[in-house]
Amino acid sequence: MPIFQVPAINQSICAGWSQEDVNKFQKLPFYLAKTQVDLMEEYSIWSKFTGSIKWKPNMGTTMRGVRKTPSPNLRQFAFPNPITGTPKVDVVALRDTSVDEVVYSHHFESQMMNFLPDFQDFMNTNVEDTRTDIQKKITRFNDVFIRGKVFHRSPYVWIPNRTTDLQGEGVQAPYSADGNDAGTTGKTTAWIQARIAELGQPGNLSMDTLSRLLPFMSTSIGAPVFQGSNKPGNSGGLTGKYCLVCSDEAYSRFAFDPYLKANRAIDLNIVTAGFTGDIFGRITCKLEDKPIRIAADGTFPAPETIEMNPAQPNYGETVPSPLYTEINNAPYEVAFLVGARGYNSIDVGPPPSAFAGKGLPEGFGRMTWNGEIQITKNIQVPCIMEDGTVRYDTNKYGKYLQLISWLTLGCVAVQPRYIVPIIFKRIRGNGGTTGT
C-alpha cells in the first residue's frame, strides 16, 4: 500500500523533483467499480466584494491608489448671520489620500506525471482531474488572499461582550502590515491571543452583538451600505444593507438566538424551518464554507488533512481536519461585517509584450501569469546510469509532463475600515459547546 503524506505548501519553486505515486490510482487488473464522490463546490466569495483596478504597464511593482476624501462635517447646528450682516464662510477643502500596494506572485504545480496511469489505469483521467483540482485551488487561493488582506488591514476588530476598558467591543487593531506564515506581522499570534482572552460572556456571534455592531459600522466608522446589488444571495438581496460573511455553523445558531426567540413574529417558523431571514432588515448573510478558525494558542489550523490510518476504509482520502472542525480544538472563529467600497482587486493584465507573444519559434518564451493552467514537458527527469548513479537528463522521450500555473494578484484598500472582523466563541445548535 502507498503511504499518503500531506503535501507541503509555500514550497520554494526549486524544491526538487517529485513524481506522482502511480499506485494512488486504481488499475484495470483490480476491476474495481468506478465511484464518484460529490465534493462541496468551492465558490469564490471575497472577490465578489471587491471592485477592479487595472495595473498600468511599466508602472513598476508598486501601485499607488488615490481617492478623493471629502471635507469633514464640523457642526450639528447651522447659525448663519442675518442677511443684513457680514456672511460667515465655510472653506471646503477636498483632499487626496493614497495607499500603496504591491503585486504578488504564486506558482501552482502538479507532481511530475508519468504516462503509465493513463495507459494502464481504470480511472484514466488523472491529468484532467488534476487540472480541475488545481483550478479550484487557484480560486480558493485568490479568495483567501483577499480575505487575509481584509483581516490584517482592518483598523478595528469587534470582540463580543468585551468590557476590559473604555474601548468596549470595537477594538483598535494593528493594520499597517500584512500577516505572514509565522504570525509575527500584521495581527500577530500574540495580539490575537490577547484579544481572545478579552472575550466576554457569552462572547458568541449573536443578534445582541450585531445590534451594537450596526451603529458602530454606520455611525462610528461611517461605512456605506451596498447599493444596486442583489448579491450575495444566501439570505436575501444586498441593496441598502451590510453583508455578514459567516459560517453555516454560526448562521444556523441564529435560529436559537435569545433575541430572535423573544421578538419573533408569531408566524415566523424557526422550529422546523430554521432561520432564513435578514437581520434587523439591515444585514444580509453570505455563508463561507471554510471560515477563519483560531486555536486557543492564536494559530490557524489547516481546514483539511488526509486520513492516515490504514485501518480506516477511507485511508488516503482528503477529509476535514479535526483540528479545524472541532470546537475543543479551534474554539474561536472570525466573521466579517462588510460595507461597500472597501477594497479593489488589482487586474494585472498581460505580461510585457516581449514575453507574452508566441515568439520564435512558435511558443518559445511565452509567459502566462494570469492563472492559466498549462501543460509542460520542459522538465528534467532522473536517469539511472550503468554504475547505479543517478543523473538528470532532459525529458526528450516525453514520458513525463507537469501541469503548471503562475498567478499574479493584488488587492488595494479603498477604505479598509468599512469591513470589521468579528472574533467570537464558537457554539453549535442550542447551546452545545462540543465538537460532536
Salt bridges, closest charged atoms under 4 A:
GLU42 OE2 - ARG140 NH2 3.88
ASP90 OD2 - ARG75 NH1 2.79
ASP96 OD1 - LYS68 NZ 2.88
ASP100 OD1 - ARG64 NE 2.71
GLU101 OE2 - LYS149 NZ 2.83
GLU128 OE2 - ARG131 NH2 2.91
ASP133 OD1 - LYS137 NZ 2.77
ASP165 OD2 - ARG162 NH2 2.80
GLU169 OE1 - ARG212 NE 2.68
ASP178 OD2 - LYS149 NZ 2.73
ASP178 OD1 - ARG153 NE 2.88
GLU198 OE1 - ARG162 NE 2.57
GLU198 OE2 - ARG195 NH2 2.90
ASP208 OD2 - ARG212 NH1 2.74
GLU249 OE1 - ARG293 NH2 3.81
GLU249 OE2 - ARG426 NE 2.87
GLU249 OE1 - ARG428 NE 2.64
ASP278 OD2 - LYS241 NZ 2.24
GLU288 OE2 - ARG147 NH1 2.85
ASP289 OD2 - ARG140 NH2 3.18
ASP289 OD2 - LYS290 NZ 3.16
GLU304 OE2 - LYS290 NZ 3.73
GLU333 OE1 - ARG293 NE 2.76
GLU333 OE1 - ARG426 NE 3.76
ASP347 OD2 - LYS54 NZ 3.03
GLU362 OE2 - LYS358 NZ 3.93
GLU372 OE1 - ARG366 NH2 3.81
ASP393 OD2 - ARG391 NH1 3.92
ASP393 OD2 - LYS396 NZ 3.19
